[in-house]
Amino acid sequence: MGQLLETEGVPFSYEDTFLYYDKRHRYHPDFHLTDKDIFIEVKGWFLPVDRAKHLLIKAQHPEVDIRFAFQNPNAKLRKGSKTSYADWCDKHGFDWCGLKVPKAWIS
């Protein structure tokens, strides 16, 4: 193709552009508090793939209220990290709690 374009004198560049796209995935929250339209995701491990997924969901659906209930909100993102699961949520604007859900969320 490049040789043909050159022969025809067509200006072009080869593989110098990036286009970002998102694959279509379906997210199934653990719990939906239907009266308040709040979703609660319960996590033991909060893996990098999960964190990336939730950032994409938040970016694409900012109107959706997703909150986290962690088995251990003080667990670190990875070995040696200073950032806990709770810190990550605070940084990215997600409400969170331990396994005892705050009454304000459910009443």
N, C-alpha and C positions, 0 to 999 in steps of 0.2 A: 504494500500500500504506500509506504513512504517513498519508494522509488518512483511509483506512478505519479504521486503528487509532485515530486521534484521535477520529473520530466515535463509535467504540465505547467510548472511554474507556480503552483499553488502554495502560498505561505502556510506553514503548519508548525506545530510543535508536537513532540512525542512524549507521552506520559509525564507531563509536568504539572498537571492539575489534579487536585484531590476533591472529590465530592463526598460529603458525609451523608449517610443515610442510616435510618433505624429499621431494624427488622421488626416485623409485626409480631408481638408477643401478647399473650393474655396473662394478666396478673390476677390471682385469686387471693384477696386478703383473707386472713384467718377469721376475723370477726367483723361484722358490720353492725354498728349500733344504729338501727334504722331510725329511731326517734330523733337522734341528733345528727344523723348522717356522718358518723365518725367511723373510720376503719382502724382496727387495732391489729397489728402484726406482732405475734409472739415469737421471740427469738431466744434461743440458747446461744448458738454461734451466730455471729454477724459477719459473714464472709465478704470479701471484696466484691464478688459478683452480686451479692445482695445489695450492698451499698451502692454500687453503680446502677443497678436496676431501679432503686428507689430515687436516686437523683434524676434519672431519665423520666420516671413517672411524675415526679414533682415538677420537672420542667415542662412536660407535655400536658399535665393536668393540675395546674396550680390551684384550682378550685377544690380539689379533693383533699380532705383532712385525714391524713394517715398518721397514726401514732404508734409508738413501739412500747411493748412490755417485754423487758429483758429479764432473763433468769439472773443475770449478774450485770447490772448497768456499769459497774466499775471495771469490768473485764477490758483488757487492752485490745486494740485493733489487731495487733500482732506482737510477737515476742520482741521485747525491747522498746516498744512504742510507749510514749507518754500519753497518748490519746486513748481515752476510754470510749466505749460505745455511747455513753451519755454525752461526752464531749463532742463526738461526731454529730449527734443529733442536735445539740445546741448550736454548733457551727452552721448546720444546714437547715435550721428552722423546723425541726421535727419535735413535737412533744414526745416525752418518754416517761416511763416509770419502771419500777421493779415489777415483780409478779403480782403485787397488790395494787390493783387499779384504783386510782384516786376516785373518791365518791363523786367529785365534780364531773368526771367523765361519764358516769353512768346514771346520775340522778337528774 
